[in-house]
Amino acid sequence: MLRISTLGADAAALARAVSVLGTSTSLTIAAQVAGLSPEAALAAAERLMAAQILTLGNELSFHHPLFRSAVYLKYSADERASAHLAAARLLHLVGARQEDVALHLMRATPVFEDWASSSLHAAARSAGQKGAPVSAAGFLRRALEFRDPDDVGNARLLIDLGIMEAATGETEALTHLERALDILDDPAERALAMYALGQTLFRYGRSPEALTIFRRGADDFASYDRELSLRFEAGYLASSAYLVGGPREAFVRVAAMTSGLAMDDPGSLSPAERLLVLHLAVFRAMSEPGSAQHADLALRVLGDGLQLWRETSDGMALSHTVLALTWCGAPREAVAVADKVLTDARVRGDSLIFAEISLARGLAMYARGRVDEAMADAQAAIIGMSRGWNSTVPAPQGLLAYCHLDRGEIDEAAEVLKVAEKGLRDEQTRTLNVWFYMGRGRLRAAQNDGQGAWEDFIQVGQLLEANGYTNPGYMLLPWRSQAALAAHKLRRERRGSCACRRGYCLGRTVRPGVHSGRLIAMQSDDCGTRTGHRSPSSVGRGPRHNRSLAFGIGH
């Protein structure tokens, strides 16, 4: 700074302007920020270049970054904020990129002027489209500081902020979406806020609250916009899936709503109608025979998945469809859909949908016997939990425990389940606890705790059957067969045989050839245990091969 002070006031002003404008800028812009005429600015630039402080190639910049820092920090915070505001205003007037304007506004003195908040909002949208939700959220928070807190126009900023925060797993998303709803009157804007709020609640594991929001939206917009109302209906169905008693009512509802639709001609269906048909396939997959037909219906209506997601912003239907394909014995197709969505989620920077689809992919990979890949997907979902995703927890820990047990890692499985037990679901969403009980039942069986294993497997059955989940594929491994083995160890052969026969019959009615192989092997192994002989199907076969036989779907 001592060297610059000897070069005159114009040189000092120009150096200060360049330090504020960034690593490089045009001499014309720097001159205007410094308040100098073109001639005075050029003369000052020449003196600064001669002193090796500035360089001038295509643009003006400091000879060394340390020079810029020294000049920039010489001034007070208020002076720097004022200078950044002046730079932002000038860049806006000359039509610079919104992102460049916004970067200065992030450090500028707030002013309640429309151009400032609009520039920040535009920069946020651009960042969001480029898959940078954290940057987008930062721009939006700053945009709100440039507006009157009571301005009704804040609603759209709050909606976008809530959506970006939800993508990064920030819990403040709910607060901002709720604030937007409080001040909105326009139906379209209210619908956007309500839908974003419902999806965020669902992903945070608050299905009962999401259910209320989606039901309200479906009713409120029924007379305003049918397509919009049906999108809320789809959200309502997704939120019902894991609530105690919810699937039965939701199944009846979606069956009635889709009864008149041309499901054999997906091209004739609107995007929202396709969401409803997907949910119909999902509920059928949970509880009705004919899995092959359910899988075919889902794949026919889904298409590539990405277009429907982009048209509706509904990731809930996509994740449930991937799960349903696995339950129906089509894990290859499930993985193919999941891979497309995960690629798109990475680009968007959407950590919550990434976690949700990672779990769905992991279950499909496990069904294919790909334990290592299933484990990696389960761990990705667990990472998502740290960012707020909680929609189907403790399923990720249950899947991870499955994988550890298949690898013979008993202690590791026990540790995973110990952590999972602390976060078991409450009364309304307790159905999801089946993944914990199934994992712990298998762990206890491996630890020769027959009584504990029996109790856990029976708990799984009670929770599933209370919701009408009769497809043995729902848990990837048939719980009745697991219970039968535990019963045998407790010398309760009658109970075990009944459970095995019931599971075998269900397996054949759901999808012949799928899951029944596991039941036959278990019954055979059960007899072999009593006689001291192993079943022929298990001789010379490792655990991974046996599991692929269990599903009858190969690798």
Secondary structure, 3 states (H helix, E strand, C coil): CHHHHCCCHHHHHHHHHHHHHCCCECHHHHHHHHCCCHHHHHHHHHHHHHCCCEEECCCEEECCHHHHHHHHHHCCHHHHHHHHHHHHHHHHHCCCCHHHHHHHHCCCCCCCCHHHHHHHHHHHHHHHHCCCHHHHHHHHHHHHHCCCCCCCCHHHHHHHHHHHHHHCCCCHHHHHHHHHHHHCCCHHHHHHHHHHHHHHHHHCCCHHHHHHHHHHHHHHCCCCCHHHHHHHHHHHHHHHCCCCCHHHHHHHHHHHHHCCCCCCCHHHCCHHHHHHHHHHHHHHHHHCCCHHHHHHHHHHHHCCCHHHHHHHCCHHHHHHHHHHHHHCCCHHHHHHHHHHHHHHHHHHCCHHHHHHHHHHHHHHHHHCCCHHHHHHHHHHHHHHHCCCCCCCCCHHHHHHHHHHHHCCCHHHHHHHHHHHHCCCCCCCCHHHHHHHHHHHHHHHHHCCCHHHHHHHHHHHHHHHHHCCCCCHHHHCCCHHHHHHHHHHHCCCHHHHHHHHHHHHHHHHHHCCCCCHHHHHHHHHHHHHHHHCCCCHHHCCCCHHHHHHHHHCCCC
